[in-house]
């Protein structure tokens, strides 16, 4: 039976997953993303640590799998956005991979800060609000300040570096590159303005390809180093949020999926670019020409529950926290989460606390606050055109209680996935479609398996409409 390998280049973990062509997970290995903090607010990964972690992860997965990588027909990836590095003309690193969280280039000129207000910029990139942590803004600052600028040979997003290492081809995926501000999301070409201010040769920038593009077999040295079959094909993956949408079967215009993880993100599939979209909606090219992903994201997410859990200082399981919260009525007896809550300030995240509030109320308040934030994102993306259902992925989708609260807050059925790694599955499905030349919708019918929908309760929804009016 054919198998498919994926690499998820996450901010917290890198994950390597091997799938059967039915969508079943064969084996999984993960490794902490080898992040360094060279100064407060600094987030980077050296290229050497990136290479070592990816190679070790693949070898660990191969060793954990009976038969190793025999039968692996193709590999693909899911990736974070706006994490980038520079290579010199001999393909040696000039910089570490500076992650999207890094603050070193936040101080941008007024000209750069104002770019997000230009309609032409927003339309070509799909970026509604622009800042110093976008790869194009970072690159522009480096072009002015770095003394070794003449030595630049390649500009690489983190997934471009993976593609280069695996295939020897300098290729970038249109969705991730669009979200960097480097690429026009409509014709998938490098924006001419980037060439003008960077003063770099065209060869320094990766060729832009749509998600699902077949780049041919992995490089022979890659096959030798990793144990992959020499005929294993490399298929261009996509942004992790878009991969999660694919892994949830969200392929039809109007479909909506959400990921509750380190960040909260909601993705809507659309058959056109929306000129009137909210200034909080990002838009990017999908796997199919003429269709787009629309993305709303925010920081009120499972990161708050994770921080709360760590702060407990005990071994209480998340399932036990769910059991406590389930006994509390909707509204958590008035306990709320601050709209600007930060995970590093657990004690300060609650408002309205009284002596009657305990751990159960605190957990319930977190689950409800994230659900209300999701309702706001769905309203931003869909307006009054409510989706028939919302596909749910991410760690929070495993919580029966949290899915029910989301359904009650939104008044919309929530459908969880049975696959424990739907983001990686989405990348694997891109590979399956490319290799078999089968429409992705057919792959969805074979591979995407759903839990029974969690249906909203009318009385609880009415109660939540009073507490969180945006949920209506």
C-alpha positions, 0 to 999 in steps of 0.5 A: 500500500502506498504511503505518504510522508509529511513534515509539519514545521510548527513553531512549538514542534516539528512533526514527521508523520507517515500516512497510509493512502486511506488517511490512517496514521502509520507512525508519528515522531515529533521534536521540539523546534530548536529555538534560541532566544539570543535576546529578550524577544528574539526567536531564531533557529540556526540553519544547522539546528534546522537541518539536524532536527529535520534529519534526526526526525526523519531517521527516528520516524523511519526506525519506528516504522516496520519496513522503514520508508519502503512504499513512500510515494511522496512527501509534503509539508505544512509550514509557519509563515514569515519565518525566514533566512538568507543563504550566501552564494555558496548556499551557506547561511548568512542569517539564522532562521528568524521566526515570525515571533521575533521582535528585532525588526519591529521598528519600521519606517513610517513608509513601511508601516503605512503600506498596509493602508494602500489598497493596491498592496492589500489586493496584491498580497492579501495582507490587511495590516502590515508590520515589521514581523512580515518577511518582506518588511524584515527583508527591506530593513536588512537590505539597508543595514546588512554589510554583507548584502552583496553576498546574498544568494537566496532568500528562503522562507522556512519551507523554502529551505526545506524544499531546497534541502530535499530537492535542490530546487528553490521553490516557494509556496504561493500561500505562505509567500503571499502572507510574507508580502513578497508575492502577488497572490493572484498571478503567483509572481514576485512583486516587482516592488520587492525587486526594486528596493531589495536590489537583489537578482531575480535568482535570489528569490524562489520560484513561486508554485501553487500548493500541490505542485509536483517537483519531481523526485527528491534529490539523490543525496536526500534519498541516501541521507534519509532512507527515502526511496529514490523515486519518492516525489516532493509535493509543494505543501502549504501554510499550516492553517490551510493544510488544516482546512484541507485535512478537515475537508474544507474545500467547498466555497463557503466552507469554514474550519477552525484551529484552536491551538497556540493561536485561534484561526478560522479559515473560509474557502472562497471562490473569489478574492473579496475586495470588501473583506474586513481589515482583519481578514488575510486572503491567499491562494488555495490549491486550485486556481481561482479559489482563495483561503480567507483567514482570521486569527487571534491570540485568545486560544488554547494557549490560555488553557495551556498556561493555566494548566502549567500554572497549576503546578500539578499533574491534573489532566486536561480531561479532569479539567473538562470534567470540572468545567462541565459541572458549571453553568454557562457563563461561569457565574460571571467569571470572564477572561480579559480581552487582552489576556496574556498567557504569561500573566495567568493570575491577571487574565480573569475579571469578575472573580468572587469568593465563590469562583474556583478552578471549575469556573476558571476553566469554564471561563477560558473555554467560553472566552475562546469560543466567543473569540471563534464566534467573532472570527466566523462573523468577520469571515461570513457576515450574516451568511452562517455556515451550515457547520464548522470543521474543528481541528487542533488539540482543542478539537479533542475535547468533547466539552469544548466542541459542545461549548463552541456549538452552543456559543455559535449556534452552529454544529461543530464537527471534529475530526477522527484523525489525530493530525489533520494538519499533517493529513492535509499536506499528505492529501495534497501529495496523494492528489498530485501523485495519483492525479485525482481530484482533491475532493475524491481524496477527502471522501477517502481520507477525512473521517469525522466525529458525529456533529456536536449540535447546539442546544437552543437554550444554552445558545440563547443564554450565550447570546446574552453573555456574548452578543457577537455569537448571535 
